[in-house]
Amino acid sequence: MLPNDRLTIALEIHATSFRLLKWVAEAVAKGFIPATRAHQYANDGDSAREWVVEHFENLPRDCRPDRARLREFGQFFGTYLTSSFDIVEQPGLRRVDPCGCGCRFCSYLTKASHLRPKKTAQRHKDRARRLMEQRLVSLAFEEGIQANEDDVRYLCESDEARRYTAYSAYGYWLIRRLDGETDGTSILALWREMAWTRQGSPMKNFKLRIDDIRDAESNLVLKLRSLAEKRTSG
Ligand SMILES: [Zn+2]
């Protein structure tokens, strides 16, 4: 099962990132974006960390990351912004003064009010399914359960277990994203496996909670174990 301490940190950073992006989008819509030094980094996460450090005192309290977690926050926020959203160019809207840096992170940030969640194509959904299968294989391994391909496929196709699997895989990738690693738009497709209905619309009031990830993993462990036992006893 996923380590509780990392999962807790990842969920907190996930929630703070969402609030910070909303705040930045409102600030940009009002024509305000704090100027920044030019970033020399090749990595979005490093630019994001530097930006947060520079503007820390100006951010609303609930948008500030834990100071001890600035590196992880930057990595997460940087990849969140650039791999989950597209910039929609809308000529005719108020032009925002450039913040003084042309790096990729800043170009997303200064257009935060024009960001639209990326569209997920079939290939992203297929890739999300692959990430779910991989997570099940790892989970079985972590728990010392002998799972085979049929078990994994069965669980990814069953209505109930499929959503549990999405929770587990999304939780796994939340932790990876603290190190700036992401699988791009397939992570958004994974989110939709959890947070959207089968008919393809967002569930009302969906909130990602650590207990739901942990319950999902506990349920999957039981199911994996029972499938393995059935096979060896049959
Ligand atoms: Zn920059």
Residues whose N, C-alpha, C, O or C-beta is under 5 A from the ligand:
A	BS01	ZN	R37 H39 S47 C101 G102 C103 C106
